[in-house]
Amino acid sequence: MDAARHDPVKYRETFEVLRVISNNVANGTLIVPILAGNIFETGKISDEQTKRARLCLMNTLSCGHFLVGADLRRHIEICDVLAREFGAIVPDREIDWFITRKFWEATSVLSLDLSEGIHQLTELCPEMMFFSYMCDLPSDTRSAAYAEYEAGAQNLLFEIQKRRAKAHSQSLSMRRKILSVQLWMDAQDAFWKAIDRLKIPSERFKEASSTVMKNLIRDVPSLFVERELSLCIEAEETTLNSHDLVDMQFFTGAIAYMDIVVAEKGFVNRAMQCKLDEKFNTRMISNLHDLPAVLNEVDE
């Protein structure tokens, strides 16, 4: 899209897609949120002019909207499921709570000690504050955040490769049970944080933990998508790299909350193989040029 914006004649088809997206955004019929992966991939661009051009495009299309990051999103999802299980009261929130104007909520890695003044400025102009963070913050501070994000992807890659080595000797049902338990164990801190927030007695939770575990993995969108995509990837013979896992982290949020997802063909095929598009009623495409037609279908 960067190239199409600067040379609309050469990249006419892509420029037309950009025009359609921009018109829908301007009309208020479309939100194109920035995701954590977008932030870190853009932050790694070494050429300052290229990075600034990319940020301008991201701000123009997103209008300062961000998808809430995985940690906060998972916490809220878990609270919802536990509240249903135990009849607890969930604090009121907006129906579109998963969209934020605060760029640091897009990922817990951007855990910044921000002043009240910064918060107020962000409320007024989220695009400007995001641009400033990406361009003006010392590079070593940003690099540390990017390194932590990459490390998370590398750890996930290691776990999938380790399970892949055993996949051929286990049934899909067994692998699903094993991975469910693993996800349950990995999310213990999030579970107990939610239990504390909802004021659910710990003994009551322990008594029902086996039943609750099944429901949590099935009903918490982030955990369900991660489990199903992981099972699909583990059964493949393709070589994986950390970039693939960045895509998967993007998918765990986008599929459950977006009406339309545009992604690489491999992950679109995996998601559709797992029937995630059907479960979350999400249109998935791998060719950006198909987007105008899909937008027309959604409008109808």
Helices and strands as residue ranges (DSSP letters): H 2-6, H 12-27, H 36-43, H 48-62, E 66-67, H 70-86, E 99-100, G 103-106, H 116-124, H 126-136, H 139-167, H 172-186, H 188-198, H 202-207, H 209-219, H 221-234, H 242-257, E 260-262, H 265-273, H 276-280, E 283-285, G 288-290, H 291-299
